[in-house]
């Protein structure tokens, strides 16, 4: 499972979300790629000041703050679907 975390340099909310994602990366074998939107006009236009933004399959899951319970549910649902 590969998530993308859109963020900016020197963004305390971005760093906080990245820290909150660490246990999920370690315990649920997910991948989180960090994509900086700084100096990327298309990404800056799309996300602007909404960062951090966590996406999965181009779908926005969270803006600004992570909901750990919802993320765990998403991970478990995707694990079940991949085993079918």
HUDA-V260933 format. One record per backbone hydrogen bond with DSSP energy under -1.0 kcal/mol. NH is the residue of the N-H (numbers start at 1). CO is the residue of the C=O. E is the energy in kcal/mol with one decimal. If there is no record, write none. Layout:
[[NH/CO/E] [NH/CO/E]]
This chain:
[[3/31/-3.5] [4/55/-2.0] [5/33/-3.1] [6/53/-3.2] [7/35/-2.3] [15/11/-2.3] [16/12/-2.1] [17/13/-2.4] [18/14/-2.3] [19/15/-2.2] [20/16/-2.2] [21/17/-1.7] [25/21/-2.1] [26/22/-2.4] [27/23/-3.0] [28/24/-2.1] [31/1/-2.9] [33/3/-2.7] [35/5/-2.9] [37/7/-2.8] [40/37/-2.0] [44/40/-3.0] [45/41/-2.3] [46/42/-2.0] [47/43/-3.1] [48/44/-1.9] [50/47/-3.1] [53/6/-2.0] [54/62/-2.4] [55/4/-2.7] [56/59/-2.0] [59/56/-1.7] [61/54/-3.2] [62/54/-1.5] [64/52/-2.8] [65/63/-2.7] [71/67/-2.5] [72/68/-2.4] [73/69/-2.0] [74/70/-2.3] [75/71/-2.6] [76/72/-2.6] [77/73/-2.6] [78/74/-2.3] [79/75/-2.2] [80/76/-2.1] [81/77/-2.1] [82/78/-2.0]]
